[in-house]
Amino acid sequence: MRERPHDGPLPAAHPMPDGRPPQPDGDRVPGPSRPARAPVSRRQYAYGATIAVVVLVLLLLGVLG
């Protein structure tokens, strides 16, 4: 496919009668905000503490063993 040579600016854009509203200029587009995160439960704290203890024991066994 051959491209035609550049011969000037592109034609202007015109809004469609039933089209979406135009996007604002800039790098941010407004959207729905994220909902607040749920607080951390006791079970999640227990899992985190258990994994931390297991990693610490394995690290000590690897260093001392």
Secondary structure, DSSP 4 states (H G I P E B T S, - for coil): -PPPPP-SPPPPP---TTSPPPPPSSS----PPPPPPPPPPHHHHHHHHHHHHHHHHHHHHHHH-
